[in-house]
Amino acid sequence: MNTHPNPLTPQTEAKPQMNSESEEMKDTSGDSSMIGVDTRQLTNIELIREAEECTERLKLERAVALYDEGVTRFPNDTIILDQYTDLLIQFGEQEKAKNMIERSI
């Protein structure tokens, strides 16, 4: 009995799925994480995912830069605003975090 959902598709390790366009852009080797990609072309969801990955890898300055771009390009995206607020609080940037909270409400 075949346990693969589609016998023509090889089974790979489980990893976060992104649409095919962003997977083509993403360099999965090592710690590079979309370095060299023009982030201005990323969707809000792709920016969020990239910022989350940077935060997990403790590349916090890169995460801040991504959230800054996200807030500029997607000023009404409450997910970006909320996650950026959390990161700013970790950095001790209470005033900027307060501004993000007010924008999110």
C-alpha positions in Angstrom: 0.0 0.0 0.0 1.4 3.4 -1.0 1.6 5.9 1.9 2.4 8.9 -0.3 -0.5 11.1 -1.2 0.8 11.3 -4.8 3.1 8.5 -5.9 4.7 10.9 -8.5 5.7 13.4 -5.8 8.8 12.4 -3.8 8.5 12.8 0.0 10.8 15.4 1.5 11.5 16.6 5.0 8.7 18.7 6.6 9.5 22.5 6.3 7.5 25.6 6.3 5.7 25.9 2.9 5.9 29.1 0.9 4.4 29.7 -2.5 6.6 28.7 -5.4 7.7 32.2 -6.2 9.1 32.8 -2.8 10.7 29.4 -2.6 12.6 30.2 -5.7 13.9 33.4 -4.1 14.7 31.7 -0.8 18.2 30.4 -0.2 17.8 27.5 2.2 21.5 26.8 2.6 22.9 27.8 6.0 21.9 31.1 7.6 21.5 33.2 4.4 17.7 33.5 4.6 16.7 35.5 1.5 19.9 37.6 1.6 20.3 39.4 -1.7 16.6 39.3 -2.4 14.9 42.7 -3.0 12.6 42.7 0.0 10.5 45.4 -1.7 9.1 42.7 -3.8 8.0 40.5 -0.9 4.3 40.3 0.2 3.4 41.3 3.7 3.2 37.6 4.6 6.7 36.9 3.2 8.1 39.9 5.1 6.5 38.6 8.3 7.9 35.1 7.8 11.4 36.5 7.0 11.3 38.8 10.1 10.2 35.8 12.3 13.1 33.7 10.9 15.6 36.5 11.6 14.2 36.8 15.1 14.5 33.1 15.7 18.1 33.2 14.5 18.8 36.2 16.7 19.4 38.4 13.7 17.4 41.1 15.5 18.8 44.1 13.6 17.7 42.4 10.3 14.3 41.7 11.8 13.9 45.3 12.8 14.8 46.4 9.3 12.2 44.1 7.8 9.5 45.2 10.2 10.4 48.9 9.5 9.9 48.1 5.8 6.7 46.2 6.5 5.2 49.1 8.5 6.2 51.5 5.7 4.7 49.4 2.9 1.8 47.9 4.8 0.8 50.6 7.4 -2.5 48.9 8.3 -1.2 45.3 8.8 -1.9 44.6 12.4 0.2 41.5 12.4 3.3 43.4 11.4 2.5 46.2 13.8 1.9 43.7 16.7 5.0 41.6 16.1 7.2 44.7 15.5 5.9 46.0 18.9 7.0 42.8 20.6 10.5 43.1 19.1 10.8 46.8 20.0 9.9 46.0 23.6 12.7 43.4 23.7 15.0 46.1 22.5 13.8 48.5 25.2 12.3 50.9 22.6 9.2 51.6 24.7 8.3 54.9 23.0 8.4 53.4 19.5 6.6 50.3 20.7 3.9 52.5 22.2 3.5 54.3 18.8 3.1 50.9 17.0 0.4 49.8 19.5 -1.5 53.0 18.9 -1.3 52.5 15.2 -2.5 48.9 15.6 -5.6 49.9 17.5 
